[in-house]
Amino acid sequence: MLDCFEAAGQTLVSAHRGGPTPGLPENAIATMDALLAAHPAIMEVDVARSADGVHFLLHDDRLDRTTTGTGEAAAQDWAALSQLKLRDNWGWVTPYAIPTLAEALAWARGRTVLQLDFKRSADYAQVIEAVRTAGMANAVILIVYSPAQAKALHDLAPEMLLSVSIDAPGDVDALKAAGIPEDRMVAFTGTRLPRPELYRELDRADIEVIFGTLGRPPRSLDAVIDRYGLDERYAELGREGVDILATDRPREAAAALSEAGRLPQAGQCGVSRGG
């Protein structure tokens, strides 16, 4: 699928934490569903584990910012966590509950790709088992931050793609030395400075490029683009060689890519947005 979109000159939008907006909280199925109804996108979500072994979607170690609960999320049983409501990024309580990983995988199957970011409490083997049970092994990208983590996850799930941090072509060699084949790599190239010359090197190795405009305002590229009304920059990044654009502004990025003729369409490359 990624090769097909690259050959067609299309850029995928990856919605950071599922693309929250007012009334629709981060890491919620309703939030992802609303975004996908409007624009084709893949979803980046965070996976944590309860004290009694249930994996669920939540970014923070603590519950206070994004839910009606308090305290360490991983210290609580799922029975307690499941009773909480999610807050949106503006602090308003929503009607939505914390979703389990199993629920998110079931929702995504046949609709989109999930990028899974492992929190400290997550159990790699159990997450991999859940992905396979859901029939999503070919529709996830596992996010890793080091060659050691990449090796651990590749050993458990050699059929799954890994999002690996690449700052220079030599980083690919280090991952290959750790036993990670190039065809299992998707290169996350940072959030600060676009690197077209690096993108060309990765393209020659047939490794797709992720670049992040996301981050904390006011310094993130998303914030700068928003402040100065430069949404066309999203399409320019695609033309410079970015295959997957990780963003906190997925709707605006998708609109800019669509206007430039770079946004994937439903049915293209064998992908459907239907459920």
N, C-alpha and C positions, 0 to 999 in steps of 0.2 A: 504494500500500500504506500509506504513512504517513498519507495523508488518511483512509483507511478506518479505521485504528486510532484516529486522533484522534476521528473522528465517533462511534466506538463507546465512547469514554471509556477506552481501553486505554493502558497505558504499556509501552513496550518496554524491556527490559533490555539494555544494552550491556556486555559483559564485557571489562574492561580487560585488555589483553594476553592475551585468550583465557580468562580465568578460572582462573588456576593455583590448585592446592591441593596438600597434601603428596603427593609421588609423581608429580604431574602438573605439568610446568614451564610457564612462561609461553611464549607464542608457539609452541605445539606443537599439531599436529593432533589427537593423542590427547586432549589437554586439552580442546580445543573440542568434540570428539566426545562426550566424557563429559558435559560440561555440557549439550550440546544434547539428549542422550538423556534428561536429567532435566527440563529446562526450556526453553521457547522463549526464544531470545536472539539478539542480533546480536553479532558479534565484532570488537573493536578489536585490530588487530595492527600491528606495526612492520616496515617494509620497508627493507632495506639491500642493498648490492651488493658482490659480491666483486671482487677485483682483475682477474679475467678476465671480468667482466660478467654473472655469474649473480645474480639477485635472490633474496633469502631473507628469512626472518622472524627478526629479532633486535632487541632494544631498545637495548642498550648499545653504545657505540662499541668497547669492548674485550670480549674473550671471557671474561675471568676469572670474573666473577660467575655467569654463567648456563650455562657450558659447561665441558668438561674441557680446553679450550684456554687459551692465553694470548696477549696482544698485541692489536693493532688488527685488528678483524675485516675491514675493507675492504682491508687490505693483503695478505690471503691469497687464494690461488686456491680455487675451489670444491672441487677435489679434496681439499685439506687440510681445509677446513671440513666437508665431508660425512662425514669420519671421526670427528668429535667427537660426544660425547654431551651432552645437556642436563642441567643441574642444576636441581632444584626450588628454590623460594625459601628453603628451609631448608638448602641446600647439599648435599643428597643427589644422587648421580649416578643418573640414570634410564636406561632402555634406549632412550630416544627421541633421534633425530638432529634436527639443524636442518632444518626443511622449506624447500623452495624456494617462492617465490611461486607458481609454476605449480602445484605440488602443493596448496597451500592454496586456490587458486582452483578447482581441479578438485574438491576435497573440498566446498567451500562451494556449488557450483552446485546449485540446486534445494533446498538445505537452509536457507541463512541468508544474511544480508547481512554483508559485511566492511567495516569502517571501516579505511582504509589511512592510516597515519601514516608519512610519508616521513622517513627518516633522511638525514643529509648526503650519504651516498655514493650514494643512490638516483638513478636517471635517470628523470625524469618521463615522457619520451616512450616509453621502453622499458617502464615499468610500465603505461602506458595501452595500449600494444600488447598486452601480456600479458593485461590485463583483457578487451580485446575478443576476443582469440583464444580465451579461455576462455568466451566468451559470458556474461560477468558485468557488462557495462556498466550494466545496470539493477539491479544488486544490489551495488553498492559505494558508499561515501561517502568521498570524498577529503578528508583533514583538511588544512586550511591555517591559517596563523597571521598572514597579512597580506594587504591588498588586492593587492599585487604578486604574491604567490604564488597568490592566487585567480585573478587574471587569466591568469597563465601556464598554470595547469592548465585553466581554462575554455577558453582558446584551443585547447589540445590535445584537450580532451574536453568539448565543449559539451553532450553528452547526459548527463554524469554529475553526480551531486549533490556539493556541496561542504559540508563542515562548517566554518563560518566563525565567528570569535570576535565576539560581539555583546555590548557592555556597555550600549548605549543605542540608541534608535531611529535616531539619526543615523548609527550605524555601518552600517546597512542602506543609507542614502543614499550613503555613501562607496563601498560595494561596487557599487551600481547605477551610480554614476558611472564606475567602473572597467570597466563592461560586463558585470557579473554579474546575470542576471535573478533576480528574487525566487524564481521556481519552481525554481531550481537551488540555493537556499540552505537549509541546515539550521543553526540558530543555536546555537552552543555558548556558554552564558551563564555559564561559570565554575564554580568549585568551592567557593566560600566561603559566599555569602549567597543564598538563594532570593529571586527577584524576581518575585512574581506580577503586579505591575503591568507589568513588561517583557514577561512571557509573554502578557499580554492584548494588548499592542501588536503583538507578533509574530503572534499568532493572527489579528488583524484583517488582517494582511498575508499570511495563509496560509503562514507560515513555521513549520515545526516546531521545537520547543525541545529542546535537549539540556542537561541539568544534570549536573555531576559531583560525586558524593559521594566519589570516589576521592582518593588522595593519600597522602603519607607519614604514617604514624602518629607520634605520638599525636594530631595535630591535625586530621587529615582527618575529614570528616563520617562516613565509614564507621567510623572508629575510635571516634568519640564514640557513634555509634548502637550499636555493638557493646558498648562499655564499660558503657553505661547500660541495655542491653536495650530499645532503642527501635526495633525493626525496623518497627513500624507507621509510622514516619516516612517510609519509602519510599512507601507508599501515599498518605500525606498530600501528598508532593511531586507525585505524579501528579494528585491532585485540585486542586492549586494551579496546574496547567498544564504540567507537565513531560511531554513526549511520549516522550523517550528518556532513560533514567537510566543514566549511565555510572558504573560501580561496580567496586570490588575485591571486593565481596561479592555476586556475581550470584545465588548460590543462595538466600541469605537474602533478598535484595531480591525475587526471583521468588516466594518463598514468601509474603512479606508482601503483594505485589500480588495473588497468587492468592486469599489469604484475603479480600481486599477486593473481589474480583471485577473486578480491573483488569488481570489478566495475559492477553495474547493466547493464544488456543487454536489447536491444530493445525487447519489447514483454514480458519481465519478469514482473511478479506480476500485469499483466493487464495494463501495461503502454506502450504507443507507442510514439516514437519520430516523427511520421509522423504528417502531418497537414491536 
